[in-house]
Amino acid sequence: AERWESRFEGKRLAFVGDGNNVCTSLVQAAMMLGMSVHVATPKGYELPDEVVDQAAEVSQHGAGLTEFT
């Protein structure tokens, strides 16, 4: 059985899809909780630079964002 610990720090979250409002909210919330995020989007549908900058500002516990196309 899979077990989810109560701590988010050090976990990694993956998102595949457009860099839309859902992705934006997910990235910001995860990074605020200390989770690193990998986002894979089609070329031309990446997260806006402003969102990436904002996520870095709210990042906790060394969480980072890695983008893939």
mmJSON file of the N, C-alpha and C atoms, coordinates in Angstrom:
{"data_MODEL":{"atom_site":{
"group_PDB":["ATOM","ATOM","ATOM","ATOM","ATOM","ATOM","ATOM","ATOM","ATOM","ATOM","ATOM","ATOM","ATOM","ATOM","ATOM","ATOM","ATOM","ATOM","ATOM","ATOM","ATOM","ATOM","ATOM","ATOM","ATOM","ATOM","ATOM","ATOM","ATOM","ATOM","ATOM","ATOM","ATOM","ATOM","ATOM","ATOM","ATOM","ATOM","ATOM","ATOM","ATOM","ATOM","ATOM","ATOM","ATOM","ATOM","ATOM","ATOM","ATOM","ATOM","ATOM","ATOM","ATOM","ATOM","ATOM","ATOM","ATOM","ATOM","ATOM","ATOM","ATOM","ATOM","ATOM","ATOM","ATOM","ATOM","ATOM","ATOM","ATOM","ATOM","ATOM","ATOM","ATOM","ATOM","ATOM","ATOM","ATOM","ATOM","ATOM","ATOM","ATOM","ATOM","ATOM","ATOM","ATOM","ATOM","ATOM","ATOM","ATOM","ATOM","ATOM","ATOM","ATOM","ATOM","ATOM","ATOM","ATOM","ATOM","ATOM","ATOM","ATOM","ATOM","ATOM","ATOM","ATOM","ATOM","ATOM","ATOM","ATOM","ATOM","ATOM","ATOM","ATOM","ATOM","ATOM","ATOM","ATOM","ATOM","ATOM","ATOM","ATOM","ATOM","ATOM","ATOM","ATOM","ATOM","ATOM","ATOM","ATOM","ATOM","ATOM","ATOM","ATOM","ATOM","ATOM","ATOM","ATOM","ATOM","ATOM","ATOM","ATOM","ATOM","ATOM","ATOM","ATOM","ATOM","ATOM","ATOM","ATOM","ATOM","ATOM","ATOM","ATOM","ATOM","ATOM","ATOM","ATOM","ATOM","ATOM","ATOM","ATOM","ATOM","ATOM","ATOM","ATOM","ATOM","ATOM","ATOM","ATOM","ATOM","ATOM","ATOM","ATOM","ATOM","ATOM","ATOM","ATOM","ATOM","ATOM","ATOM","ATOM","ATOM","ATOM","ATOM","ATOM","ATOM","ATOM","ATOM","ATOM","ATOM","ATOM","ATOM","ATOM","ATOM","ATOM","ATOM","ATOM","ATOM","ATOM","ATOM","ATOM","ATOM","ATOM","ATOM","ATOM","ATOM","ATOM"],
"id":[1,2,3,4,5,6,7,8,9,10,11,12,13,14,15,16,17,18,19,20,21,22,23,24,25,26,27,28,29,30,31,32,33,34,35,36,37,38,39,40,41,42,43,44,45,46,47,48,49,50,51,52,53,54,55,56,57,58,59,60,61,62,63,64,65,66,67,68,69,70,71,72,73,74,75,76,77,78,79,80,81,82,83,84,85,86,87,88,89,90,91,92,93,94,95,96,97,98,99,100,101,102,103,104,105,106,107,108,109,110,111,112,113,114,115,116,117,118,119,120,121,122,123,124,125,126,127,128,129,130,131,132,133,134,135,136,137,138,139,140,141,142,143,144,145,146,147,148,149,150,151,152,153,154,155,156,157,158,159,160,161,162,163,164,165,166,167,168,169,170,171,172,173,174,175,176,177,178,179,180,181,182,183,184,185,186,187,188,189,190,191,192,193,194,195,196,197,198,199,200,201,202,203,204,205,206,207],
"type_symbol":["N","C","C","N","C","C","N","C","C","N","C","C","N","C","C","N","C","C","N","C","C","N","C","C","N","C","C","N","C","C","N","C","C","N","C","C","N","C","C","N","C","C","N","C","C","N","C","C","N","C","C","N","C","C","N","C","C","N","C","C","N","C","C","N","C","C","N","C","C","N","C","C","N","C","C","N","C","C","N","C","C","N","C","C","N","C","C","N","C","C","N","C","C","N","C","C","N","C","C","N","C","C","N","C","C","N","C","C","N","C","C","N","C","C","N","C","C","N","C","C","N","C","C","N","C","C","N","C","C","N","C","C","N","C","C","N","C","C","N","C","C","N","C","C","N","C","C","N","C","C","N","C","C","N","C","C","N","C","C","N","C","C","N","C","C","N","C","C","N","C","C","N","C","C","N","C","C","N","C","C","N","C","C","N","C","C","N","C","C","N","C","C","N","C","C","N","C","C","N","C","C","N","C","C","N","C","C"],
"label_atom_id":["N","CA","C","N","CA","C","N","CA","C","N","CA","C","N","CA","C","N","CA","C","N","CA","C","N","CA","C","N","CA","C","N","CA","C","N","CA","C","N","CA","C","N","CA","C","N","CA","C","N","CA","C","N","CA","C","N","CA","C","N","CA","C","N","CA","C","N","CA","C","N","CA","C","N","CA","C","N","CA","C","N","CA","C","N","CA","C","N","CA","C","N","CA","C","N","CA","C","N","CA","C","N","CA","C","N","CA","C","N","CA","C","N","CA","C","N","CA","C","N","CA","C","N","CA","C","N","CA","C","N","CA","C","N","CA","C","N","CA","C","N","CA","C","N","CA","C","N","CA","C","N","CA","C","N","CA","C","N","CA","C","N","CA","C","N","CA","C","N","CA","C","N","CA","C","N","CA","C","N","CA","C","N","CA","C","N","CA","C","N","CA","C","N","CA","C","N","CA","C","N","CA","C","N","CA","C","N","CA","C","N","CA","C","N","CA","C","N","CA","C","N","CA","C","N","CA","C","N","CA","C","N","CA","C","N","CA","C","N","CA","C"],
"label_alt_id":[null,null,null,null,null,null,null,null,null,null,null,null,null,null,null,null,null,null,null,null,null,null,null,null,null,null,null,null,null,null,null,null,null,null,null,null,null,null,null,null,null,null,null,null,null,null,null,null,null,null,null,null,null,null,null,null,null,null,null,null,null,null,null,null,null,null,null,null,null,null,null,null,null,null,null,null,null,null,null,null,null,null,null,null,null,null,null,null,null,null,null,null,null,null,null,null,null,null,null,null,null,null,null,null,null,null,null,null,null,null,null,null,null,null,null,null,null,null,null,null,null,null,null,null,null,null,null,null,null,null,null,null,null,null,null,null,null,null,null,null,null,null,null,null,null,null,null,null,null,null,null,null,null,null,null,null,null,null,null,null,null,null,null,null,null,null,null,null,null,null,null,null,null,null,null,null,null,null,null,null,null,null,null,null,null,null,null,null,null,null,null,null,null,null,null,null,null,null,null,null,null,null,null,null,null,null,null],
"label_comp_id":["ALA","ALA","ALA","GLU","GLU","GLU","ARG","ARG","ARG","TRP","TRP","TRP","GLU","GLU","GLU","SER","SER","SER","ARG","ARG","ARG","PHE","PHE","PHE","GLU","GLU","GLU","GLY","GLY","GLY","LYS","LYS","LYS","ARG","ARG","ARG","LEU","LEU","LEU","ALA","ALA","ALA","PHE","PHE","PHE","VAL","VAL","VAL","GLY","GLY","GLY","ASP","ASP","ASP","GLY","GLY","GLY","ASN","ASN","ASN","ASN","ASN","ASN","VAL","VAL","VAL","CYS","CYS","CYS","THR","THR","THR","SER","SER","SER","LEU","LEU","LEU","VAL","VAL","VAL","GLN","GLN","GLN","ALA","ALA","ALA","ALA","ALA","ALA","MET","MET","MET","MET","MET","MET","LEU","LEU","LEU","GLY","GLY","GLY","MET","MET","MET","SER","SER","SER","VAL","VAL","VAL","HIS","HIS","HIS","VAL","VAL","VAL","ALA","ALA","ALA","THR","THR","THR","PRO","PRO","PRO","LYS","LYS","LYS","GLY","GLY","GLY","TYR","TYR","TYR","GLU","GLU","GLU","LEU","LEU","LEU","PRO","PRO","PRO","ASP","ASP","ASP","GLU","GLU","GLU","VAL","VAL","VAL","VAL","VAL","VAL","ASP","ASP","ASP","GLN","GLN","GLN","ALA","ALA","ALA","ALA","ALA","ALA","GLU","GLU","GLU","VAL","VAL","VAL","SER","SER","SER","GLN","GLN","GLN","HIS","HIS","HIS","GLY","GLY","GLY","ALA","ALA","ALA","GLY","GLY","GLY","LEU","LEU","LEU","THR","THR","THR","GLU","GLU","GLU","PHE","PHE","PHE","THR","THR","THR"],
"label_asym_id":["A","A","A","A","A","A","A","A","A","A","A","A","A","A","A","A","A","A","A","A","A","A","A","A","A","A","A","A","A","A","A","A","A","A","A","A","A","A","A","A","A","A","A","A","A","A","A","A","A","A","A","A","A","A","A","A","A","A","A","A","A","A","A","A","A","A","A","A","A","A","A","A","A","A","A","A","A","A","A","A","A","A","A","A","A","A","A","A","A","A","A","A","A","A","A","A","A","A","A","A","A","A","A","A","A","A","A","A","A","A","A","A","A","A","A","A","A","A","A","A","A","A","A","A","A","A","A","A","A","A","A","A","A","A","A","A","A","A","A","A","A","A","A","A","A","A","A","A","A","A","A","A","A","A","A","A","A","A","A","A","A","A","A","A","A","A","A","A","A","A","A","A","A","A","A","A","A","A","A","A","A","A","A","A","A","A","A","A","A","A","A","A","A","A","A","A","A","A","A","A","A","A","A","A","A","A","A"],
"label_entity_id":["1","1","1","1","1","1","1","1","1","1","1","1","1","1","1","1","1","1","1","1","1","1","1","1","1","1","1","1","1","1","1","1","1","1","1","1","1","1","1","1","1","1","1","1","1","1","1","1","1","1","1","1","1","1","1","1","1","1","1","1","1","1","1","1","1","1","1","1","1","1","1","1","1","1","1","1","1","1","1","1","1","1","1","1","1","1","1","1","1","1","1","1","1","1","1","1","1","1","1","1","1","1","1","1","1","1","1","1","1","1","1","1","1","1","1","1","1","1","1","1","1","1","1","1","1","1","1","1","1","1","1","1","1","1","1","1","1","1","1","1","1","1","1","1","1","1","1","1","1","1","1","1","1","1","1","1","1","1","1","1","1","1","1","1","1","1","1","1","1","1","1","1","1","1","1","1","1","1","1","1","1","1","1","1","1","1","1","1","1","1","1","1","1","1","1","1","1","1","1","1","1","1","1","1","1","1","1"],
"label_seq_id":[1,1,1,2,2,2,3,3,3,4,4,4,5,5,5,6,6,6,7,7,7,8,8,8,9,9,9,10,10,10,11,11,11,12,12,12,13,13,13,14,14,14,15,15,15,16,16,16,17,17,17,18,18,18,19,19,19,20,20,20,21,21,21,22,22,22,23,23,23,24,24,24,25,25,25,26,26,26,27,27,27,28,28,28,29,29,29,30,30,30,31,31,31,32,32,32,33,33,33,34,34,34,35,35,35,36,36,36,37,37,37,38,38,38,39,39,39,40,40,40,41,41,41,42,42,42,43,43,43,44,44,44,45,45,45,46,46,46,47,47,47,48,48,48,49,49,49,50,50,50,51,51,51,52,52,52,53,53,53,54,54,54,55,55,55,56,56,56,57,57,57,58,58,58,59,59,59,60,60,60,61,61,61,62,62,62,63,63,63,64,64,64,65,65,65,66,66,66,67,67,67,68,68,68,69,69,69],
"pdbx_PDB_ins_code":[null,null,null,null,null,null,null,null,null,null,null,null,null,null,null,null,null,null,null,null,null,null,null,null,null,null,null,null,null,null,null,null,null,null,null,null,null,null,null,null,null,null,null,null,null,null,null,null,null,null,null,null,null,null,null,null,null,null,null,null,null,null,null,null,null,null,null,null,null,null,null,null,null,null,null,null,null,null,null,null,null,null,null,null,null,null,null,null,null,null,null,null,null,null,null,null,null,null,null,null,null,null,null,null,null,null,null,null,null,null,null,null,null,null,null,null,null,null,null,null,null,null,null,null,null,null,null,null,null,null,null,null,null,null,null,null,null,null,null,null,null,null,null,null,null,null,null,null,null,null,null,null,null,null,null,null,null,null,null,null,null,null,null,null,null,null,null,null,null,null,null,null,null,null,null,null,null,null,null,null,null,null,null,null,null,null,null,null,null,null,null,null,null,null,null,null,null,null,null,null,null,null,null,null,null,null,null],
"Cartn_x":[0.834,0.0,0.877,0.429,1.155,0.807,1.808,1.589,2.053,1.208,1.559,1.922,3.15,3.584,2.986,2.961,2.339,3.224,4.459,5.372,5.433,5.451,5.532,6.949,7.781,9.13,9.884,10.587,11.405,10.653,9.356,8.578,8.662,8.38,8.372,7.011,6.479,5.19,5.413,4.741,4.848,3.496,3.551,2.353,2.629,1.694,1.805,0.563,0.771,-0.35,0.021,-0.985,-0.755,-0.365,0.428,0.797,-0.305,-1.472,-2.656,-2.835,-4.038,-4.294,-4.243,-4.625,-4.56,-3.099,-2.278,-0.854,-0.219,-0.561,-0.032,-0.335,-1.584,-1.983,-1.297,-1.208,-0.575,0.907,1.595,3.022,3.238,2.465,2.644,2.345,1.255,0.903,1.944,2.363,3.347,4.658,5.11,6.382,6.285,5.117,4.91,4.996,4.642,4.698,6.067,6.979,8.323,8.509,7.57,7.665,8.298,9.22,9.751,8.737,8.712,7.715,8.395,7.995,8.408,7.173,7.263,6.132,6.519,5.725,5.939,4.78,5.104,4.08,4.456,3.46,3.78,4.483,5.335,6.025,4.983,5.191,4.242,3.197,3.138,2.152,2.818,4.063,4.824,4.213,4.628,4.219,4.804,4.035,4.584,5.751,6.713,7.873,7.459,6.413,5.919,5.523,4.884,4.469,5.697,6.678,7.903,8.6,8.661,9.284,8.525,7.197,6.376,6.537,6.596,6.761,8.102,9.142,10.459,10.433,9.667,9.572,8.883,7.893,7.151,7.703,8.703,9.298,9.83,9.595,10.044,10.906,11.817,12.599,13.368,13.814,14.626,13.866,12.538,11.728,12.122,12.09,12.439,11.457,11.553,10.692,11.569,11.245,11.932,10.884,11.151,10.197,10.742,9.86,10.169,9.163,9.571,8.634,8.639],
"Cartn_y":[-1.179,0.0,1.24,2.248,3.507,4.357,5.065,5.87,7.292,8.259,9.66,10.228,10.707,11.305,12.699,13.221,14.52,15.675,15.41,16.473,16.546,17.763,17.974,18.292,18.801,19.188,18.008,18.296,17.262,16.377,16.509,15.726,16.409,15.67,16.218,15.96,16.975,16.906,17.084,16.293,16.422,16.853,17.764,18.232,18.154,17.568,17.478,18.125,19.146,19.844,21.27,22.083,23.485,24.245,25.292,26.158,27.153,26.663,27.495,27.876,28.379,28.807,27.645,26.463,25.302,24.976,24.955,24.69,25.773,27.034,28.152,27.983,27.722,27.564,26.371,25.284,24.082,24.317,24.969,25.257,26.151,27.216,28.138,27.476,26.727,26.065,25.016,24.22,23.175,23.769,24.832,25.43,26.135,26.656,27.249,26.182,24.945,23.829,23.145,23.621,23.061,21.912,21.732,20.663,21.184,20.422,20.751,20.319,21.043,20.778,20.627,19.598,19.4,19.63,20.563,20.899,20.596,19.776,19.448,20.019,20.936,21.588,21.496,21.588,21.663,22.996,23.015,24.243,25.315,26.496,27.589,27.7,26.731,26.722,26.679,27.174,27.168,28.143,28.006,28.967,30.331,31.408,32.747,33.021,33.815,34.153,34.765,35.552,36.186,35.138,34.07,32.997,32.285,32.032,31.373,32.227,33.539,34.451,34.487,34.541,34.56,33.268,32.15,30.861,30.813,31.345,31.371,32.231,33.305,34.2,33.548,32.7,32.076,30.708,30.253,28.936,28.795,27.644,27.351,26.092,25.994,24.778,24.298,25.232,24.861,24.273,24.4,23.876,24.579,23.843,24.416,24.012,24.689,24.428,24.05,22.946,22.528,22.413,23.056,23.033,22.182,21.45,20.608,20.907,20.76,20.87,19.577],
"Cartn_z":[0.0,0.0,0.0,-0.725,-0.787,0.425,0.941,2.139,1.867,2.182,2.01,3.366,3.472,4.724,4.841,6.041,6.266,5.808,5.432,5.005,3.481,2.964,1.529,1.077,2.003,1.633,1.023,-0.044,-0.684,-1.66,-1.748,-2.716,-4.081,-5.128,-6.477,-7.102,-7.759,-8.426,-9.917,-10.73,-12.188,-12.757,-13.719,-14.414,-15.913,-16.658,-18.115,-18.708,-19.518,-20.146,-20.464,-20.787,-21.094,-19.83,-20.005,-18.887,-18.609,-18.264,-18.068,-16.591,-16.24,-14.867,-13.869,-14.27,-13.376,-13.066,-14.082,-13.913,-13.041,-13.301,-12.526,-11.044,-10.713,-9.31,-8.666,-9.395,-8.88,-8.589,-9.514,-9.337,-8.12,-8.016,-6.901,-5.558,-5.483,-4.227,-3.837,-4.797,-4.499,-4.01,-4.668,-4.279,-2.932,-2.61,-1.287,-0.197,-0.551,0.399,0.409,-0.435,-0.462,-1.426,-2.345,-3.335,-4.61,-5.19,-6.505,-7.549,-8.666,-9.699,-11.057,-11.792,-13.184,-14.037,-14.972,-15.839,-17.284,-17.953,-19.364,-20.166,-21.099,-21.907,-23.386,-24.264,-25.686,-25.986,-26.986,-27.373,-27.706,-27.165,-27.365,-26.271,-25.375,-24.293,-22.916,-22.864,-21.617,-20.609,-19.344,-18.33,-18.682,-18.475,-18.713,-17.762,-18.224,-17.4,-16.065,-16.065,-14.832,-13.794,-14.229,-13.323,-12.752,-13.595,-13.147,-12.092,-12.33,-11.37,-10.047,-10.124,-8.91,-8.117,-8.801,-8.119,-7.391,-8.017,-7.375,-6.119,-6.141,-4.988,-3.792,-4.035,-2.93,-2.544,-3.266,-3.031,-1.605,-1.012,0.346,0.34,1.291,1.528,0.299,-0.544,-1.7,-2.86,-2.874,-3.983,-5.274,-6.379,-7.669,-8.736,-9.865,-11.009,-12.197,-12.841,-14.056,-15.147,-16.294,-17.403,-18.552,-19.191,-20.342,-21.453,-22.709,-23.819,-24.591],
"occupancy":[1.0,1.0,1.0,1.0,1.0,1.0,1.0,1.0,1.0,1.0,1.0,1.0,1.0,1.0,1.0,1.0,1.0,1.0,1.0,1.0,1.0,1.0,1.0,1.0,1.0,1.0,1.0,1.0,1.0,1.0,1.0,1.0,1.0,1.0,1.0,1.0,1.0,1.0,1.0,1.0,1.0,1.0,1.0,1.0,1.0,1.0,1.0,1.0,1.0,1.0,1.0,1.0,1.0,1.0,1.0,1.0,1.0,1.0,1.0,1.0,1.0,1.0,1.0,1.0,1.0,1.0,1.0,1.0,1.0,1.0,1.0,1.0,1.0,1.0,1.0,1.0,1.0,1.0,1.0,1.0,1.0,1.0,1.0,1.0,1.0,1.0,1.0,1.0,1.0,1.0,1.0,1.0,1.0,1.0,1.0,1.0,1.0,1.0,1.0,1.0,1.0,1.0,1.0,1.0,1.0,1.0,1.0,1.0,1.0,1.0,1.0,1.0,1.0,1.0,1.0,1.0,1.0,1.0,1.0,1.0,1.0,1.0,1.0,1.0,1.0,1.0,1.0,1.0,1.0,1.0,1.0,1.0,1.0,1.0,1.0,1.0,1.0,1.0,1.0,1.0,1.0,1.0,1.0,1.0,1.0,1.0,1.0,1.0,1.0,1.0,1.0,1.0,1.0,1.0,1.0,1.0,1.0,1.0,1.0,1.0,1.0,1.0,1.0,1.0,1.0,1.0,1.0,1.0,1.0,1.0,1.0,1.0,1.0,1.0,1.0,1.0,1.0,1.0,1.0,1.0,1.0,1.0,1.0,1.0,1.0,1.0,1.0,1.0,1.0,1.0,1.0,1.0,1.0,1.0,1.0,1.0,1.0,1.0,1.0,1.0,1.0,1.0,1.0,1.0,1.0,1.0,1.0],
"B_iso_or_equiv":[0.0,0.0,0.0,0.0,0.0,0.0,0.0,0.0,0.0,0.0,0.0,0.0,0.0,0.0,0.0,0.0,0.0,0.0,0.0,0.0,0.0,0.0,0.0,0.0,0.0,0.0,0.0,0.0,0.0,0.0,0.0,0.0,0.0,0.0,0.0,0.0,0.0,0.0,0.0,0.0,0.0,0.0,0.0,0.0,0.0,0.0,0.0,0.0,0.0,0.0,0.0,0.0,0.0,0.0,0.0,0.0,0.0,0.0,0.0,0.0,0.0,0.0,0.0,0.0,0.0,0.0,0.0,0.0,0.0,0.0,0.0,0.0,0.0,0.0,0.0,0.0,0.0,0.0,0.0,0.0,0.0,0.0,0.0,0.0,0.0,0.0,0.0,0.0,0.0,0.0,0.0,0.0,0.0,0.0,0.0,0.0,0.0,0.0,0.0,0.0,0.0,0.0,0.0,0.0,0.0,0.0,0.0,0.0,0.0,0.0,0.0,0.0,0.0,0.0,0.0,0.0,0.0,0.0,0.0,0.0,0.0,0.0,0.0,0.0,0.0,0.0,0.0,0.0,0.0,0.0,0.0,0.0,0.0,0.0,0.0,0.0,0.0,0.0,0.0,0.0,0.0,0.0,0.0,0.0,0.0,0.0,0.0,0.0,0.0,0.0,0.0,0.0,0.0,0.0,0.0,0.0,0.0,0.0,0.0,0.0,0.0,0.0,0.0,0.0,0.0,0.0,0.0,0.0,0.0,0.0,0.0,0.0,0.0,0.0,0.0,0.0,0.0,0.0,0.0,0.0,0.0,0.0,0.0,0.0,0.0,0.0,0.0,0.0,0.0,0.0,0.0,0.0,0.0,0.0,0.0,0.0,0.0,0.0,0.0,0.0,0.0,0.0,0.0,0.0,0.0,0.0,0.0],
"pdbx_formal_charge":[null,null,null,null,null,null,null,null,null,null,null,null,null,null,null,null,null,null,null,null,null,null,null,null,null,null,null,null,null,null,null,null,null,null,null,null,null,null,null,null,null,null,null,null,null,null,null,null,null,null,null,null,null,null,null,null,null,null,null,null,null,null,null,null,null,null,null,null,null,null,null,null,null,null,null,null,null,null,null,null,null,null,null,null,null,null,null,null,null,null,null,null,null,null,null,null,null,null,null,null,null,null,null,null,null,null,null,null,null,null,null,null,null,null,null,null,null,null,null,null,null,null,null,null,null,null,null,null,null,null,null,null,null,null,null,null,null,null,null,null,null,null,null,null,null,null,null,null,null,null,null,null,null,null,null,null,null,null,null,null,null,null,null,null,null,null,null,null,null,null,null,null,null,null,null,null,null,null,null,null,null,null,null,null,null,null,null,null,null,null,null,null,null,null,null,null,null,null,null,null,null,null,null,null,null,null,null],
"auth_seq_id":[1,1,1,2,2,2,3,3,3,4,4,4,5,5,5,6,6,6,7,7,7,8,8,8,9,9,9,10,10,10,11,11,11,12,12,12,13,13,13,14,14,14,15,15,15,16,16,16,17,17,17,18,18,18,19,19,19,20,20,20,21,21,21,22,22,22,23,23,23,24,24,24,25,25,25,26,26,26,27,27,27,28,28,28,29,29,29,30,30,30,31,31,31,32,32,32,33,33,33,34,34,34,35,35,35,36,36,36,37,37,37,38,38,38,39,39,39,40,40,40,41,41,41,42,42,42,43,43,43,44,44,44,45,45,45,46,46,46,47,47,47,48,48,48,49,49,49,50,50,50,51,51,51,52,52,52,53,53,53,54,54,54,55,55,55,56,56,56,57,57,57,58,58,58,59,59,59,60,60,60,61,61,61,62,62,62,63,63,63,64,64,64,65,65,65,66,66,66,67,67,67,68,68,68,69,69,69],
"auth_comp_id":["ALA","ALA","ALA","GLU","GLU","GLU","ARG","ARG","ARG","TRP","TRP","TRP","GLU","GLU","GLU","SER","SER","SER","ARG","ARG","ARG","PHE","PHE","PHE","GLU","GLU","GLU","GLY","GLY","GLY","LYS","LYS","LYS","ARG","ARG","ARG","LEU","LEU","LEU","ALA","ALA","ALA","PHE","PHE","PHE","VAL","VAL","VAL","GLY","GLY","GLY","ASP","ASP","ASP","GLY","GLY","GLY","ASN","ASN","ASN","ASN","ASN","ASN","VAL","VAL","VAL","CYS","CYS","CYS","THR","THR","THR","SER","SER","SER","LEU","LEU","LEU","VAL","VAL","VAL","GLN","GLN","GLN","ALA","ALA","ALA","ALA","ALA","ALA","MET","MET","MET","MET","MET","MET","LEU","LEU","LEU","GLY","GLY","GLY","MET","MET","MET","SER","SER","SER","VAL","VAL","VAL","HIS","HIS","HIS","VAL","VAL","VAL","ALA","ALA","ALA","THR","THR","THR","PRO","PRO","PRO","LYS","LYS","LYS","GLY","GLY","GLY","TYR","TYR","TYR","GLU","GLU","GLU","LEU","LEU","LEU","PRO","PRO","PRO","ASP","ASP","ASP","GLU","GLU","GLU","VAL","VAL","VAL","VAL","VAL","VAL","ASP","ASP","ASP","GLN","GLN","GLN","ALA","ALA","ALA","ALA","ALA","ALA","GLU","GLU","GLU","VAL","VAL","VAL","SER","SER","SER","GLN","GLN","GLN","HIS","HIS","HIS","GLY","GLY","GLY","ALA","ALA","ALA","GLY","GLY","GLY","LEU","LEU","LEU","THR","THR","THR","GLU","GLU","GLU","PHE","PHE","PHE","THR","THR","THR"],
"auth_asym_id":["A","A","A","A","A","A","A","A","A","A","A","A","A","A","A","A","A","A","A","A","A","A","A","A","A","A","A","A","A","A","A","A","A","A","A","A","A","A","A","A","A","A","A","A","A","A","A","A","A","A","A","A","A","A","A","A","A","A","A","A","A","A","A","A","A","A","A","A","A","A","A","A","A","A","A","A","A","A","A","A","A","A","A","A","A","A","A","A","A","A","A","A","A","A","A","A","A","A","A","A","A","A","A","A","A","A","A","A","A","A","A","A","A","A","A","A","A","A","A","A","A","A","A","A","A","A","A","A","A","A","A","A","A","A","A","A","A","A","A","A","A","A","A","A","A","A","A","A","A","A","A","A","A","A","A","A","A","A","A","A","A","A","A","A","A","A","A","A","A","A","A","A","A","A","A","A","A","A","A","A","A","A","A","A","A","A","A","A","A","A","A","A","A","A","A","A","A","A","A","A","A","A","A","A","A","A","A"],
"auth_atom_id":["N","CA","C","N","CA","C","N","CA","C","N","CA","C","N","CA","C","N","CA","C","N","CA","C","N","CA","C","N","CA","C","N","CA","C","N","CA","C","N","CA","C","N","CA","C","N","CA","C","N","CA","C","N","CA","C","N","CA","C","N","CA","C","N","CA","C","N","CA","C","N","CA","C","N","CA","C","N","CA","C","N","CA","C","N","CA","C","N","CA","C","N","CA","C","N","CA","C","N","CA","C","N","CA","C","N","CA","C","N","CA","C","N","CA","C","N","CA","C","N","CA","C","N","CA","C","N","CA","C","N","CA","C","N","CA","C","N","CA","C","N","CA","C","N","CA","C","N","CA","C","N","CA","C","N","CA","C","N","CA","C","N","CA","C","N","CA","C","N","CA","C","N","CA","C","N","CA","C","N","CA","C","N","CA","C","N","CA","C","N","CA","C","N","CA","C","N","CA","C","N","CA","C","N","CA","C","N","CA","C","N","CA","C","N","CA","C","N","CA","C","N","CA","C","N","CA","C","N","CA","C","N","CA","C","N","CA","C","N","CA","C"],
"pdbx_PDB_model_num":[1,1,1,1,1,1,1,1,1,1,1,1,1,1,1,1,1,1,1,1,1,1,1,1,1,1,1,1,1,1,1,1,1,1,1,1,1,1,1,1,1,1,1,1,1,1,1,1,1,1,1,1,1,1,1,1,1,1,1,1,1,1,1,1,1,1,1,1,1,1,1,1,1,1,1,1,1,1,1,1,1,1,1,1,1,1,1,1,1,1,1,1,1,1,1,1,1,1,1,1,1,1,1,1,1,1,1,1,1,1,1,1,1,1,1,1,1,1,1,1,1,1,1,1,1,1,1,1,1,1,1,1,1,1,1,1,1,1,1,1,1,1,1,1,1,1,1,1,1,1,1,1,1,1,1,1,1,1,1,1,1,1,1,1,1,1,1,1,1,1,1,1,1,1,1,1,1,1,1,1,1,1,1,1,1,1,1,1,1,1,1,1,1,1,1,1,1,1,1,1,1,1,1,1,1,1,1]
}}}
